[in-house]
Amino acid sequence: MCDPSLAPRVQPGIGLFLTLPDEHENTLRSLIRLGPTGIVLTNCHSGADAQRLDVLLSVAEAEEGLTNGTTRILAFTDGLLPPPRSQAGFRGKSQRLHGLVWDWRALAQTLGAVRHQEADGRWTDAFAQARAATLIAAKAAGVCAYDVTPNPVGREFSSQCRAARVDGFDGRATVEPGQLAAINAAFEASA
């Protein structure tokens, strides 16, 4: 089950997840030396991707003298995932896996899609299905599910955060510091 207290947030003392630019051994070891809460795995498409990073992290932690399993994994996905209960799903693939983050930008790139939302703000069908697939895969694996949004800060953004919470997401990921207060307000209310 998802533990919201371990949710990645950009706040002092809560935790830090670093993005792995490549899977080179030296890169991974240099990130591990920084003592992050976890590593962000981009372009994750199956449990095997998380499992592979788990093995690499085990080696890096051993080489750095850290306890095995210290570093968590936060997997970003475009939502094009195998069925949750299939062999390629995420359940049981990695004890480090903290959560799945639906990355609509990655899906837009995968599909070559220029349009991702309807005029009223709803996701187009392909994007809505990939978002739902990410949520279902995360819940089936017993890990957190995070939504990512393209919308700016404002009243509409706050209501979208609340809607994501009601849909079952455990949080939202953002690169915009101005969105953190609205995200935290929406999801702390459910914690």
Secondary structure as GFF3:
##gff-version 3
##sequence-region A 1 191
A	DSSP	three_ten_helix	4	6	.	.	.	ID=ss1
A	DSSP	beta_strand	17	19	.	.	.	ID=ss2
A	DSSP	alpha_helix	25	33	.	.	.	ID=ss3
A	DSSP	beta_strand	38	41	.	.	.	ID=ss4
A	DSSP	alpha_helix	47	63	.	.	.	ID=ss5
A	DSSP	beta_strand	72	77	.	.	.	ID=ss6
A	DSSP	beta_strand	97	102	.	.	.	ID=ss7
A	DSSP	alpha_helix	104	111	.	.	.	ID=ss8
A	DSSP	alpha_helix	125	141	.	.	.	ID=ss9
A	DSSP	beta_strand	144	148	.	.	.	ID=ss10
A	DSSP	alpha_helix	155	167	.	.	.	ID=ss11
A	DSSP	beta_strand	171	173	.	.	.	ID=ss12
A	DSSP	three_ten_helix	177	179	.	.	.	ID=ss13
A	DSSP	alpha_helix	180	188	.	.	.	ID=ss14
###
